[in-house]
């Protein structure tokens, strides 16, 4: 085992986060510091990809702001993430759904996974 993995295991903080993947709609409550004030902003969007493993795991989330698509990459183990909620489970066939960027309107909808 290399030294980086040993250091990551030593400083690992256990957090309860839900399982989610590409196509799921999630709400990320993210702490934002403005000057000496701190507030929590909720970012709700569709997960395009989940990348990495362990401490380096990130999720790319895309939301529509007006008619403009906005993407943000969240490090899952960041101390600024307050909580993550899964709003809807989406049924997609692939792990990275970048084709969603080119779609607009009704074509950009993702079918909901029932269970």
C-alpha positions as CSV (number, residue, x, y, z in Angstrom):
1,X,0.0,0.0,0.0
2,X,1.4,3.4,-0.9
3,X,1.8,6.2,1.6
4,X,-0.9,8.4,0.2
5,X,-3.6,5.8,0.8
6,X,-2.3,5.2,4.4
7,X,-2.5,9.0,5.1
8,X,-6.1,9.1,3.6
9,X,-7.2,6.2,5.8
10,X,-5.7,7.9,8.9
11,X,-7.6,11.2,8.4
12,X,-10.8,9.7,7.1
13,X,-14.0,11.1,8.6
14,X,-17.0,8.8,8.4
15,X,-20.1,10.5,7.2
16,X,-23.5,9.2,6.3
17,X,-24.3,10.1,2.7
18,X,-26.9,8.5,0.5
19,X,-26.0,6.4,-2.5
20,X,-26.6,8.2,-5.8
21,X,-25.4,7.9,-9.4
22,X,-25.8,9.5,-12.8
23,X,-29.3,10.5,-13.7
24,X,-30.4,11.1,-10.1
25,X,-31.7,14.5,-9.0
26,X,-30.0,15.6,-5.8
27,X,-30.0,18.6,-3.5
28,X,-26.6,19.6,-2.1
29,X,-26.7,21.9,0.9
30,X,-23.4,23.8,0.6
31,X,-21.9,26.2,3.1
32,X,-20.9,29.6,1.7
33,X,-18.7,32.1,3.5
34,X,-19.3,35.8,2.7
35,X,-17.0,37.9,4.7
36,X,-17.5,36.8,8.3
37,X,-21.0,35.5,7.7
38,X,-21.8,31.9,6.8
39,X,-24.9,30.6,5.1
40,X,-26.2,27.4,3.5
41,X,-27.2,27.4,-0.1
42,X,-29.1,24.5,-1.7
43,X,-28.0,23.5,-5.2
44,X,-30.5,21.1,-6.9
45,X,-29.7,19.4,-10.1
46,X,-29.1,16.2,-12.1
47,X,-26.0,14.2,-11.5
48,X,-24.0,13.9,-14.7
49,X,-21.2,11.8,-13.3
50,X,-19.7,10.4,-10.1
51,X,-15.9,10.2,-10.4
52,X,-13.1,8.9,-8.2
53,X,-13.2,6.9,-5.0
54,X,-12.6,7.3,-1.4
55,X,-11.5,10.8,-0.3
56,X,-11.2,12.0,-3.9
57,X,-14.8,11.2,-4.9
58,X,-16.5,14.0,-6.8
59,X,-20.0,14.5,-8.4
60,X,-20.8,16.8,-11.3
61,X,-24.2,18.3,-10.9
62,X,-26.1,20.3,-13.6
63,X,-29.0,22.6,-13.1
64,X,-30.9,24.9,-15.3
65,X,-30.8,28.6,-14.3
66,X,-33.3,30.3,-16.5
67,X,-32.4,29.0,-20.0
68,X,-28.7,28.5,-19.1
69,X,-27.3,25.2,-17.9
70,X,-25.0,25.6,-14.9
71,X,-22.6,22.8,-13.8
72,X,-20.8,22.5,-10.6
73,X,-18.3,19.8,-9.4
74,X,-18.8,18.9,-5.7
75,X,-16.1,17.0,-3.7
76,X,-18.2,14.6,-1.8
77,X,-16.0,14.5,1.3
78,X,-15.7,18.3,1.5
79,X,-16.4,19.8,5.0
80,X,-18.5,22.5,3.3
81,X,-21.2,20.1,2.3
82,X,-23.8,20.0,5.0
83,X,-26.0,17.3,3.6
84,X,-27.0,15.6,0.3
85,X,-30.6,14.6,-0.4
86,X,-31.7,12.4,-3.3
87,X,-34.9,13.9,-4.7
88,X,-35.5,11.5,-7.6
89,X,-33.8,8.4,-9.0
90,X,-33.3,8.5,-12.7
91,X,-33.1,5.6,-15.1
92,X,-30.2,6.1,-17.5
93,X,-28.1,3.5,-19.3
94,X,-24.7,5.0,-18.9
95,X,-22.4,6.3,-16.0
96,X,-21.6,9.7,-17.6
97,X,-24.6,11.4,-19.2
98,X,-22.8,14.3,-21.0
99,X,-25.3,14.0,-23.8
100,X,-27.8,15.9,-21.6
101,X,-25.8,19.1,-22.3
102,X,-27.0,19.2,-25.9
103,X,-30.7,18.4,-25.2
104,X,-33.3,21.1,-24.4
105,X,-37.0,21.0,-23.4
106,X,-38.8,17.7,-23.2
107,X,-35.9,15.8,-24.7
108,X,-33.8,16.6,-21.6
109,X,-36.1,14.8,-19.2
110,X,-34.9,11.6,-17.5
111,X,-37.3,8.8,-16.7
112,X,-37.8,8.1,-13.0
113,X,-36.7,4.8,-11.6
114,X,-39.5,3.2,-9.6
115,X,-38.7,0.8,-6.8
